[in-house]
Each structure stands twice: as structure tokens, then as C-alpha cells.
Amino acid sequence: MNPEEVLIPITMFLTTAAVFIIWIVTRHRERATMIEKGLSHDEIKAMYHRDIKRDPFTSLKWGLMALLAGAAILLGNYLHMVYNVDEGVIFGLITLFVGIALILFYTIAVKKVNNP
């Protein structure tokens, strides 16, 4: 077993532990500063509360992008297998189809917003 094979997992776990410890220490300092400034528990809780509002068009956008990216991958693989084109064409097709999906999303969203 090479030393590099052992060093990579050790480094991964040490880095993960370091990030977690730094996150805990920073969070503690932030809360201690808030308490020193005289904020109550309810005020601190209100600062961390987020009201999440979901945009209904987000699912449409990601759905169109995933659908057309999948179609681009299928078309690229078909072209590669049948017509023996270069595999780099797949990345171009993905970019092209995702761009088409975003334009299609924009036109649908504008029509829905203007005509509710």
C-alpha cells in the first residue's frame, strides 16, 4: 500500500473535522456576541428564522433543463454510435439544448406573468 493511498482518506477526515470545529466555534462566538449586546432569546430566534417562499416557475425551469439535457445526451450518443461523430459533440449539444430550455422557460414565464 502506497503512502498516498493512506494520506488521502486521512486528509479528507481531518479537513471535514476542521471545517466542523470551525463552524461550531464561529457559531458560538456569534451567539455570545448577541447575548453580550443584550438580545433576548426571541430576538435571536427571529434573526435565524427564514420565511421561505417558493417560486412556482423554479420547477418548470429545472424540469425543462433536465429534460432537454437528457435529450441532448441521448441524441449525442446516438450520433456517436450510428454516424461515428466525435464525443465532444455531446457537450455542445447539452449546451445548446439547455440554452433552448432556458429560452423556452423565459417565454412561458413571461406569458404566465403577463396573462394570469
N, C-alpha and C positions, 0 to 999 in steps of 0.2 A: 504494500500500500504506500503510495507516494505521500509525502508531507502535504502537498497541495490538496489532496483529497480529504484530508482531515481538517485542514485550515479553513476551507470554505464553510462547512457547517458550523464550526466554532465561531467564525466571524459573523455568520448570519444570526446565531443566537445571542451573541454579545451585543450586536448592533440593535437587535429587537429589544433586548433588556435595557440598553442605554436610552433608547427612544422612550420606552415606557416610564423609566425612572425620571427622565427629564420632564415628561408630561405631568407626572404626579407632583414633582417639586414646583413646577411653574403654576399649576392649578392651586396648590397650597398657598404660594406667595400671593397670587391674585386674590384669593378669598381672604387671606389675612389682611391685605391692604384694604379691602372693602370693609371689613369689620373695624379696622382702625379708624376709618373715615366715618364710622357711625351708621352704616346702613343696616337696616333690620333684615330679618330672615325673609320676610315677604318681598322687600325691595330687591334683595339678591336673587330670589327665585324669579321675580318678574324680569330681571335682566337676562336670565338664561332661557326664558320661555320664548319659543318661536311659534308664531302663528303661520302655519304652512298653508299656502294657497296654491292649489294645483291648477295649472293651465290645461284646459281640455285639448288644446292643439299639440301638446308635447307628445302624447301617444301617437297621434297621427304622423307627426314628423319622424319619430324614430321607427314607426312601422313602415312608412314609405321607404326610408333609407335602408332598413334591413331587407325589405322585400326586393328592392332594385339591386342592392349589393349582392344578394343571393342569386338573382337572375344574371348579373354580370359574371359571377364566378361560374355558374353553370354554362353560360354562353362561351366564356373563355376556355373552360375545359373541353367543351365540345369542339371549338375551333382548333384547339391544340391536338386533340385526338384524331379528328377527321381530316383537317387540312394541314396539320403539322406546322402551325404558326408558332412563333416564339412564345414562351411562357410569360414574358414581360407584358404581353398584350392584356393579360388578366388584370394587372394593376391599372392600366389605362382604362379598361372597361369599367372597373369598380369606381374609379374617379368620375368617369363620365356619367354612369348611372346614378351615383349618389348626387351629383350635381343636378341631374334631371329630377331626382326625387325632391330635392330642396326647392327647385323652381316650381314643381307641381304642388308642393306643400304651400308655397307662398301664394300661388293663385287660388287655391282652395281656401286658405285662411283669409285672404282679402275679400273673397266673395262672401264668406260667412260673416265677417265683421261688418261689412257694408250692408248686407241684407239679412238681418237676424230672423 
